Amino acid sequence: MMQQQPTWITPVLAFCLSFLFSVTLAPTLGLVAYQQYDFLVLWLVTMLVLALPALYMEVGLAKRAKSAPLQGLMQLTRDADVSTKWRSVSWLAVVIVPLFAGAMLHYANSAVMSQLALQSNTMGLNPSIAILVLAIVAVALSMLPRLILLAVSALAVIAFIVLGMLAQQGTWQWTGVSFAEWAKVVTLTLVTGGLGLGVYWQSATQNVQANNADKASSTPIVLPIWIAQAVGLLAMLWANQSATMTQSIVLLVGALSLSAYLLQLIRAQLIQRQIALPFQALILLIPILIWALPISNILYPMLIALGLVLCLAYAIFAGWLMKISHLRKSLNFKNEMSYNLWRIFIRIVVPVSIVVAMIAWFQILLTA
């Protein structure tokens, strides 16, 4: 049985997750001190036309399946009468979530190590050993209640934002929009927003089960999460640099607590599927421990690519493979026009935007 939780937990999770994911991937995305009004406007547009439809999709799938992604996608593929290969999408998400946890720990650890090197002219603990220690700590912390983990993460994120906003701010300016910026903004909106990972799906499932809300409108669930995502991502643009030891330590605390929370969510799915304990340990630990290898320059771009692939796969599945009546009933929009508009976005706008972003990333890699 999955834990029941208050309805406000998922928006708080979305805020923390969006902020910490975006801070972690900001250097790879080239968004450190990236204060451009045109990028901000483009991001706001994608929050409306990409993030909002994708979030409705996750909640709709949750209400239809009435189970977490790993278990729920089995039922959804049967209902849609499609190949069982589509179930591998949920397994990919199960692996990517710990990989994201490892990325957060790696980035936060690197920030602390950099500050130690500046202050004491020493590198301190070997980075690989530090990742091993942090992985063990994160797994141990995942045994704590979710409320405690999320509270610690939220306090750490708020502290980091406050410290960042107190520091000297750069100057915002208008610049021309480039093809590369589209790749960055789509990744910021979808991947760092945590969409496609099944985290919001799993949380929505718990709310539906607890409140018998499977036939109610999805909007009261979706909007608070979407607003929290937007606040978390927007905060990153103002406070996305770890410039002091205090900020670095706060960032590490937030990364540890959120990683533990995410690992607990994945473990709950594995338990629901009755996966043996040794295999659970491997699935949770290997994606984190891989960050101990000196290949982070490969892992960060790979994480972005896998995140985009997940979002694309779910958009194709929900938009093109599921039966129209199934998601219409689950989403329960007030009128047919709203549903048709959502369907256009999830079938055409979201997939095309992701494919264009992938092409842009490929072009960036070729010219790097």
Secondary structure, DSSP 8 states (H G I E B T S, - for coil): ------TTHHHHHHHHHHHHHHHHHHHHHT-TT--BHHHHHHHHHHIIIIIHHHHHHHHHHHHHH-S-HHHHHHHHHHHHT--GGGGHHHHHHHHHHHHHHHHHHHHHHHHHHHHHHHHHSS--S-HHHHHHHHHHHHHHHTTS-HHHHHHHHHHHHHHHHHHHHHS-----B-----HHHHHHHHIIIIITTTTTSSHHHHHHHHHHHHHT-TTS-SHHHHHHHHHHHHHHHHHHHHS----SHHHHHHHHHHHHHHHHHHHHHHHHHHHHTT--HHHHHHHHHHHHHGGGSS-HHHHHHHHHHHHHHHHHHHHHIIIIIS-HHHHHHHH--SSHHHHHHHHHIIIIIHHHHHHHHHHHHHHHHHH-
